[in-house]
């Protein structure tokens, strides 16, 4: 399942970034959380999260340094941003939603219908979130001209 999810992330990010942002994306390593380690959410300056329910329970995180999040929001909207205001946050969140939609379409045939939650954007590192510690996760790293980012798919283990 790890290879399937990693490929779905790479294909989704490539298609969306090329079509909607006109950005070339270089994929880096994919790293799976070891099964014996408890799940912890990413620590990043900017993270957009979209939840999954239905055939796959979990979600994705789009995480990166703030300067990359601002560049992604700017590429998406055509506007320049110097801070993560409401408009930049909406653009960054919508980008995560589009990536989640790409995974949804690529994984639904095998795993059943997958429903998405609206995106949420977290700025900064002064926050706490509760997650199921038994989640599996795959972090797929990328680089664009503006810097690094990763997409993490976290999900409940399949019985």
Order of alpha helices (4+ residues) and beta strands (2+ residues): alpha-beta-beta-beta-alpha-alpha-beta-beta-beta-beta
